Amino acid sequence: MLRRLYILVIVALIVSTTFIKNYTKKLDQEIFSVKENINYLNDIKQLIQLEYDYLSSPEKLLEL
């Protein structure tokens, strides 16, 4: 009886480890995707800021 309990506990630990591993893998992929989106949006923001600066004050560019 005790042996069956040990086997059941080990199987339960293996199954739970599998589920946790898959869940963390999905979380890592989602975090990576969000970070990539943030980087992309920051690049666009910088380009728009540059365009705004250029259009709002072209005389400053002549000074450079």
C-alpha positions in Angstrom: 0.0 0.0 0.0 2.8 2.4 0.9 4.6 1.6 -2.3 1.5 2.5 -4.4 1.3 5.8 -2.5 5.0 6.6 -3.4 4.4 5.7 -7.0 1.3 7.9 -7.1 3.2 10.8 -5.6 6.0 10.5 -8.0 3.7 10.3 -11.0 1.8 13.4 -9.7 5.1 15.3 -9.4 6.1 14.4 -12.9 2.8 15.5 -14.3 2.7 18.7 -12.4 6.3 19.5 -13.5 5.3 19.0 -17.1 2.3 21.4 -16.8 4.5 24.0 -15.0 7.2 23.7 -17.6 4.8 24.2 -20.5 3.1 27.2 -18.7 6.4 28.9 -18.1 7.5 28.3 -21.7 4.3 30.1 -22.9 4.9 32.9 -20.5 8.5 33.3 -21.8 7.2 33.5 -25.3 4.6 36.1 -24.4 7.2 38.2 -22.5 9.5 38.0 -25.5 6.7 39.1 -27.8 5.8 42.0 -25.6 9.4 43.2 -25.4 9.7 43.1 -29.2 6.5 45.1 -29.5 7.9 47.6 -27.0 11.1 48.0 -28.9 9.3 48.4 -32.2 7.0 51.1 -30.7 10.0 52.9 -29.2 11.6 53.0 -32.6 8.5 54.4 -34.2 8.3 57.0 -31.4 11.8 58.1 -32.0 11.2 58.5 -35.7 8.0 60.5 -35.1 9.8 62.7 -32.6 12.5 63.3 -35.1 10.0 64.2 -37.8 8.1 66.5 -35.4 11.4 68.3 -34.4 12.3 68.7 -38.0 8.9 70.0 -39.1 8.5 72.3 -36.0 11.8 74.0 -36.3 13.7 73.7 -39.6 16.0 76.6 -38.8 17.5 74.5 -36.0 18.7 72.0 -38.5 20.5 74.7 -40.5 22.5 75.5 -37.3 23.7 72.0 -37.1 
